Amino acid sequence: MAGFAARSLTGLRMVPHPAVMLVLMFGAGRPVVEEAAGRRQWGSLVAGPGFGCGGAVRARGENVACVQVRLSPVVARAVLGACPADLDGAVVALDDLWGREASRIGEQLGDVSSWEARFALTDALLARRCAARSRVDPEVARAWDRIVVSRGQVRVGQLAADLGWSRKRLWSRFHSQLGLPPKRAAKLVRFDHAVHRLVAGEGAARVAADGGYTDQSHLHRDVLAFTGATPATVPHEPFLMVDDVAWPTTEHEHVQPGPIRPGG
């Protein structure tokens, strides 16, 4: 969870992440998220895992203020009241999922004066919605946890065998409940760890060797496919919005990390 405020966004490129992204807008600004196909989304939104692939999704706007939450796909269905699979890697207006409640949350966030109060309000909202709904199958949750813990370096066949499931059954349950197939999830988690290491200043050769990539060219292809940038240029892209290493604050911007909750 992070709080974000900026006087002006002039085409901030978004990056895929192995999470469901919930953005709660408040204040007078009207930021817009623009996709490559020309689709635009204003206001509070939800985006599925992997949203922004190819680096072709950008955010623009004036006087932007929001709380951004990265939800584990394991709890996203309970929080949102909709399955991540229904998002299909796309962006959806929060109004379409929550109706009037989305507007009320925005008003409440705007009424409080501190980021700490906004985080507490958001945290209470997420906990309340999560407690009221069922989560995913425990086997699917275990498979997701294995992928995360291994940093995307676990084989799908081994996952299925450990659960006592066939590969087909794992693919079907995982995709229908979390919104992406297990192999894609592992690739996205592996990329996420790799790109954060690149942003932190580590060399591409070392990141590729440690991160489960066949070679440096394999890393190059994945980073380019996910972000539209190369391993050499991606550290200079200010799109990793929650991370203060990749998004240094200036006098015009504010990033305030919020509380981190296990599994969400």
C-alpha positions in Angstrom: 0.0 0.0 0.0 1.3 3.5 -0.9 0.1 7.0 -1.0 0.9 9.0 -4.1 0.4 12.7 -5.0 1.7 14.7 -7.9 0.9 18.1 -9.4 1.4 16.7 -12.9 1.8 13.3 -14.5 3.0 13.6 -18.1 2.8 10.0 -19.4 4.0 7.8 -16.5 4.6 4.4 -18.0 3.1 1.5 -16.0 4.7 -1.8 -15.5 3.2 -5.3 -15.1 3.2 -6.7 -11.6 2.2 -10.1 -10.2 -0.7 -8.6 -8.2 -4.1 -7.0 -8.7 -3.7 -3.3 -8.6 -6.4 -1.3 -6.8 -6.1 2.5 -7.2 -8.4 4.7 -5.0 -8.5 8.2 -6.3 -9.5 11.2 -4.3 -9.4 15.0 -4.5 -10.1 17.3 -7.4 -7.8 15.8 -10.0 -9.0 13.7 -13.0 -6.1 11.4 -14.0 -6.5 9.1 -16.9 -5.0 5.7 -17.7 -4.4 5.3 -21.5 -4.0 1.9 -23.2 -2.3 1.3 -26.5 -5.5 0.5 -28.2 -6.8 4.0 -27.3 -9.0 2.9 -24.4 -9.1 5.4 -21.5 -10.0 5.0 -17.9 -10.7 7.8 -15.4 -11.0 7.7 -11.6 -10.6 4.8 -9.2 -9.8 1.6 -11.0 -8.7 -2.1 -10.7 -6.2 -3.8 -13.0 -5.5 -7.5 -13.3 -2.2 -9.2 -12.9 0.2 -8.3 -15.6 -1.6 -5.2 -16.6 0.6 -2.9 -18.7 2.5 -5.6 -20.6 4.7 -4.1 -23.3 5.1 -0.7 -21.6 2.2 0.7 -23.7 0.0 1.8 -20.7 0.5 5.3 -19.4 -1.0 7.5 -16.7 -1.6 11.3 -17.2 -3.2 14.0 -15.2 -3.0 17.1 -13.0 -3.3 17.2 -9.2 -3.3 13.4 -8.9 -3.9 12.0 -5.4 -4.5 8.3 -4.7 -3.9 5.3 -2.5 -2.5 2.4 -4.4 -2.8 -1.2 -3.2 -1.2 -4.2 -4.6 -3.5 -7.2 -3.8 -2.3 -10.7 -3.9 -4.5 -12.6 -6.4 -5.2 -15.0 -3.5 -7.2 -12.4 -1.6 -8.2 -10.2 -4.5 -11.5 -12.0 -5.2 -12.6 -11.6 -1.6 -11.7 -7.9 -1.5 -13.1 -7.0 -4.9 -16.2 -9.1 -4.9 -15.1 -10.3 -8.4 -12.7 -12.9 -9.7 -9.3 -11.6 -11.0 -10.0 -13.8 -14.0 -12.8 -11.5 -15.0 -10.3 -8.7 -15.3 -8.3 -10.7 -17.8 -5.2 -8.4 -17.4 -7.2 -5.3 -18.2 -8.3 -2.2 -16.3 -11.8 -1.8 -14.9 -13.5 1.2 -13.3 -14.0 0.6 -9.6 -17.5 2.0 -10.0 -18.4 -1.0 -12.2 -17.5 -3.3 -9.3 -18.5 -1.4 -6.2 -21.1 1.0 -7.4 -21.7 4.0 -5.1 -19.3 2.6 -2.5 -16.3 3.5 -4.8 -17.4 7.2 -4.7 -17.9 7.2 -1.0 -14.4 5.8 -0.4 -12.9 8.6 -2.5 -14.8 11.2 -0.5 -13.7 9.7 2.8 -10.0 9.6 1.6 -10.3 13.3 0.7 -11.9 14.3 4.0 -8.9 13.1 6.1 -5.8 15.2 6.3 -3.0 12.7 6.8 -1.6 9.7 4.9 -1.6 7.6 8.1 -5.4 8.2 8.4 -5.9 7.3 4.7 -3.9 4.1 5.1 -6.0 3.2 8.2 -9.2 3.8 6.4 -8.1 1.8 3.4 -6.8 -1.0 5.6 -10.2 -1.2 7.4 -12.0 -1.3 4.1 -10.0 -4.1 2.8 -10.2 -6.2 6.0 -14.0 -5.7 6.1 -14.5 -6.8 2.5 -12.1 -9.7 2.7 -13.8 -11.1 5.9 -17.2 -11.0 4.2 -16.3 -13.3 1.3 -14.7 -16.6 0.5 -11.2 -16.9 -0.8 -9.6 -19.3 -3.3 -9.2 -23.0 -2.9 -6.4 -23.8 -0.4 -4.5 -25.8 -3.0 -4.5 -22.9 -5.4 -3.3 -20.6 -2.6 -0.4 -23.1 -1.8 0.5 -23.2 -5.5 0.7 -19.4 -5.6 2.7 -19.2 -2.4 5.2 -21.7 -3.9 5.6 -19.6 -7.0 6.2 -16.4 -4.9 8.6 -18.1 -2.4 10.6 -19.6 -5.3 10.7 -16.2 -7.1 9.1 -17.8 -10.1 11.6 -20.6 -10.4 9.4 -23.6 -9.7 8.2 -25.9 -12.5 4.4 -26.2 -13.1 4.7 -30.0 -13.3 6.3 -30.1 -9.8 3.6 -27.9 -8.4 0.9 -30.2 -9.8 2.6 -33.3 -8.4 3.0 -31.8 -5.0 -0.7 -31.0 -4.9 -1.7 -34.4 -6.2 -3.3 -32.8 -9.2 -2.9 -33.2 -12.9 -1.3 -30.3 -14.8 -4.6 -29.7 -16.6 -6.5 -29.5 -13.3 -3.9 -27.1 -11.8 -4.0 -24.9 -14.9 -7.8 -24.8 -14.9 -8.3 -24.0 -11.2 -5.4 -21.6 -11.0 -6.4 -19.6 -14.0 -10.1 -19.5 -13.1 -9.5 -18.3 -9.6 -6.4 -16.1 -9.9 -6.7 -14.6 -13.3 -3.7 -16.1 -15.1 -2.2 -19.5 -15.7 0.5 -20.9 -13.4 3.3 -20.7 -16.0 2.5 -17.0 -16.7 2.3 -16.3 -13.0 5.8 -17.8 -12.5 7.2 -15.8 -15.4 5.7 -12.6 -14.0 7.0 -13.2 -10.5 10.5 -14.0 -11.9 10.4 -10.8 -14.0 9.3 -8.7 -11.0 12.3 -9.8 -8.9 14.6 -9.4 -11.8 13.5 -5.8 -12.6 13.7 -4.7 -9.0 17.3 -6.0 -8.9 18.1 -4.1 -12.0 16.6 -0.9 -10.6 18.7 -1.4 -7.5 21.8 -1.3 -9.6 22.7 -4.9 -10.1 24.2 -6.0 -13.4 22.1 -7.8 -16.0 24.5 -10.8 -16.2 24.3 -11.5 -12.4 20.5 -10.9 -12.4 20.0 -13.4 -15.2 22.3 -16.0 -13.7 20.6 -15.8 -10.3 17.1 -15.3 -11.5 16.4 -18.5 -13.3 17.0 -17.2 -16.9 18.8 -19.3 -19.4 21.2 -16.5 -20.3 21.4 -12.7 -20.5 19.5 -12.7 -23.8 16.6 -14.5 -22.2 16.4 -11.8 -19.5 16.6 -9.1 -22.2 13.7 -10.6 -24.1 11.5 -10.9 -21.0 12.2 -7.3 -19.8 11.6 -6.0 -23.3 8.3 -7.9 -23.6 7.0 -6.8 -20.2 8.1 -3.2 -20.2 9.1 -2.0 -23.7 12.5 -1.2 -22.3 15.8 -3.1 -22.2 17.7 -4.2 -19.0 20.1 -1.3 -19.6 17.4 1.4 -19.8 14.7 0.0 -17.4 16.5 1.3 -14.3 15.8 4.8 -15.5 12.1 4.4 -16.0 10.1 6.0 -13.1 7.2 3.6 -13.3 7.7 1.3 -10.4 5.2 3.5 -8.5 5.4 2.1 -5.0 9.2 1.7 -4.8 11.1 4.7 -3.6 14.3 3.5 -5.4 12.5 3.7 -8.7 10.3 6.6 -7.9 12.4 9.2 -6.1 10.4 12.0 -4.6 10.8 15.6 -5.5 9.3 18.8 -4.3 6.3 18.2 -6.6 5.7 14.6 -5.7 5.0 12.5 -2.6 5.2 8.8 -2.1 4.4 7.5 1.3 4.6 3.7 1.8 1.7 2.2 3.7 1.3 -0.9 5.9 2.3 -4.2 4.3 0.0 -7.1 5.0 1.2 -10.7 4.4 -0.6 -12.3 1.5 -2.0 -8.9 0.3 
